[in-house]
């Protein structure tokens, strides 16, 4: 049987799928729920402890007491200001060592992972627990992008990578060569909302999500789900492309069905 | 007396200031108003012709009939899809020659300017007509940025430049090292609106606007006005920095007064 899993839980569907998987396989687990971040429904009826995000030392003690061996971070965590974090002693030491204030989300996560490994934990990714989570390469549904969409995908992919290099975000929307929206920390759904106001007539745009070039694969890979397809459709887009083997599709079968139902293309690109 | 000016008018305050200046100096002018783009109040009582954005050939004929020598583009023009433009014969020739579909806003504007020069017009910038329009270097109001704000300005400036190199946009907001928002084509005011939802506790962020590295100075320089300061304040920001000699402050005195009134810093950086 797999060793006991510690789940550092952010928002969204991914932590739910991890919990379901552990339950169905009988794998022991303990959820670390962060106040103001983790959704309370996630932990109901499951072993869990609520902690402040800044209570890093306490969190590590709990994980050790619970005899957790492997750690998994899943779901986005909203990074508060350093003032609001109120780091405990371990947290202060970590921040002093890394100068984390200067880093974007990605640099910070990589450093957190290394610090957790330094405490003796094995840090794994959501795709190590859930099979079929990483996006495969190729066209995944029935709809195919036309020539214009292909061009927009190429441009959007290039821009998403440039954004990633600057540690800004992971997604953008391009229509007919024009960049309609670029994601910072508002999240993909919010970004899609504003596309409806700025989109041009003619063929709709495309959403592309790509991992940051230096992104730690065990934390916060770009993720899409059924809701992403619904919101992309509402925003007047024609399809969604994500980085193959570098992004997560939660409930892949359902997402492909939804894409087919809405007439959107869905693909993994490299 | 200055020669007759043709004003290709987009939205906002800048075209109004140009018209006021021409009227006050008795400089002859003719406004080209674009359907669905130019604000009707701008042209009321002034010599003007309404044209479709795609009616490039007709626009040039009007300007020549009106004996216009110098041309000035002022105020943002919303780029429609190529389908919606319905270019006339001149427009089609221009598009065929430049392959404009593949360009972002900036590349397109540069090519439009060169084409207008090829038709014998002198193309000038708004700052050639209005003095004190370009942002000067230094702190412009009473409030000074602190060390944290200085760091955020540096980071935001670097990001705005990178966005500009990719021809995405000209503005971004950074708080405590975190990129809160990046502007694509939604415009600065819309970008500021969403900062309120994503901002962190603690010291507020900064807005930086910079011209694109290859930007044609005679078209669409990053622009701020009194409304920008008001919206930055509403968004919880602590100040605004714009590229010195590469961005426009409309009604500079009023903008500085507003910054002082709201306690925001306002500065030109290089």
Interface residues (C-beta under 8 A of the other chain):
Chain A: X79 X80 X81 X82 X83 X84 X101 X102 X103 X104 X105 X151 X158 X159 X162 X163 X166 X167 X168 X169 X172 X175 X176 X177 X178 X179 X180 X181 X182 X183 X184 X185 X186 X190 X194 X197 X198 X200 X201 X202 X203
Chain B: X79 X80 X81 X82 X83 X84 X101 X102 X103 X104 X105 X151 X158 X159 X162 X163 X166 X167 X168 X169 X172 X175 X176 X177 X178 X179 X180 X181 X182 X183 X184 X185 X186 X190 X194 X197 X198 X200 X201 X202 X203
